Amino acid sequence: MIFGVSSTLSALGALDTKTAVRAHNVANTSSDGFKKSRPVLEEGPGGTVRARVSKVETPGPLLPVQGEEGMEIREGSNVDLTEEIPDLMLTRRHFEANLKIIQTDDEMLGSLLDIVG
């Protein structure tokens, strides 16, 4: 496989993982005690890209909740939507850019085959 396409395909896979992790965080924003995960893209072997996911253990806010025995204090989720949503928007742009690379590579290969053939 051509080096650029291989790298781009691995980046698309890593971006897919990053999107899934962020979406999971957003879906659990209201879950008591939920700890968010943070995806980080890093270079892998041979110029590939991979997503490393780590759990963020910082405590969430303490929230008063009406329980069976009166008011209770529970730890909320540590997910911050002002961090998650912009990162999802940026990841979308990264995904589009990588798709454009594959499209351009396909067009160049098609032009080359037209010239040779």
Sequence and secondary structure as in RCSB ss.txt:
>XXXX:A:sequence
MIFGVSSTLSALGALDTKTAVRAHNVANTSSDGFKKSRPVLEEGPGGTVRARVSKVETPGPLLPVQGEEGMEIRE
GSNVDLTEEIPDLMLTRRHFEANLKIIQTDDEMLGSLLDIVG
>XXXX:A:secstr
  HHHHHHHHHHHHHHHHHHHHHHHHHTTTSTT   EEEEEEE GGG EEEEEEE      EEEEEETTEEEEEE
     HHHHHHHHHHHHHHHHHHHHHHHHHHHHHHHHHHHH 
